Amino acid sequence: MKCILTDNTELPCDNLSRASENSSSDILTESESKIRQAEMMQREKDEKIIDDFKKQNIGKFDDVKIAAKNPLLFRITKNKKYGITDEKGTVIIPADFEIIETKSFSNSQGKHQAYFIGKSLDPKTSNLYFSDRGKKFAENFMPYFPVHPSGNLIKIQDSKGKYRIYNFQQKKYINKNYYDKLDSFYDNGLLLAERNGTEFYIDETGKEYVYR
């Protein structure tokens, strides 16, 4: 195996076995060097994508970052607020938010699909959820909280403190019911819920089972 110093000098790893602890941080294995090079190449590609976008949208935005790559979307800054545009610079989520988070879920084809959460710094303000096409699909009065390991099911709280479960793959709530309490996570396909003082379980499809 070859070892590569941070100045790209290649040496047999055996020759470095007696290297001092002070110099060990300057040594990269061949595989680590390839990873670092790949990361640098990706950063360069991303910078070119951003530069090309800025040239096509001169003066329109204060700052630009890549928000998602499939489809290619950009997080833009304007007047210290954040929004999202498509690859041509058309705004799909207005720059009205102090924070925009990119999240993703596994769609029905098994591919990661992005969505966005627009937030205010005021904790009393709701968080708005948008698809990768800019369509608002949920308003949430609690922090982001997935209730399933897949990330495809999340807990949504309305302005009255009631809870529902949203399914990203199906792009809808799992049922039409509201709950006073919901447990943190599904366990063996069931989630403990409470309504009007009665506890019961709901499965991932939204069907309810009496708790005994």
Steps between C-alpha positions, in 0.01 A plus 500: 500500500623850418467788745466856379608808689279807491744653250422199268839334560460120462693268734471129591298476821769274655743790484266704715448248778742685725363843424461724800158574647547863405516415130230230493229752419677575168477138375213372285449146378435453130127443557472809723678705234251383235210599724652843559564548129141399419371750756715776349377417150139509620555838667647635177200371302258655750685833484475501120128423516450791739716734291303415185174559687621840625600603146149419379341690791729801546394719792181308577616338825736590784639146534452157342555143621403165348192371685440175308646331193219284363330714392761778519372765741667798666460659841508874441541788744329835456481770766626248760213261426518161327305342217536234228530534121513251215812460284404798282450737794121491512391536863293201612510580873507872578787644706280555805678278752779550751586129464443247222588136563540237230361158593443186297303177498512177299234514231314202354789441255746479790667830408560792734262788435557842653253721681546821696400646835471878522542637851485822697720572801181566695419165674129588501490510121414188301743322269393463137579185300556520123554238229795516260265681261419768754152378593410552866361176641505544878509755779659379821493662845767268641863426403574242230433157654515176298313211668631224273863389433447547124429869551189461284257565786514818705296648781305818420342726764229752413433840658269339758763253621349196326720246320493318169745279305610598150621237251753638251485208256123529468512881527211511743405443864461136597137563603253782569522474878658733757665387824558659840825307548730291284794292618849582372559206263330203339582171672438179303284694257280660766492846659334571835242777474244670722172680431247621758685314775492164319823329396528281191744413221518615140691315229698654214192513277299691762279213616417520873508210747345503846760505778448228766 
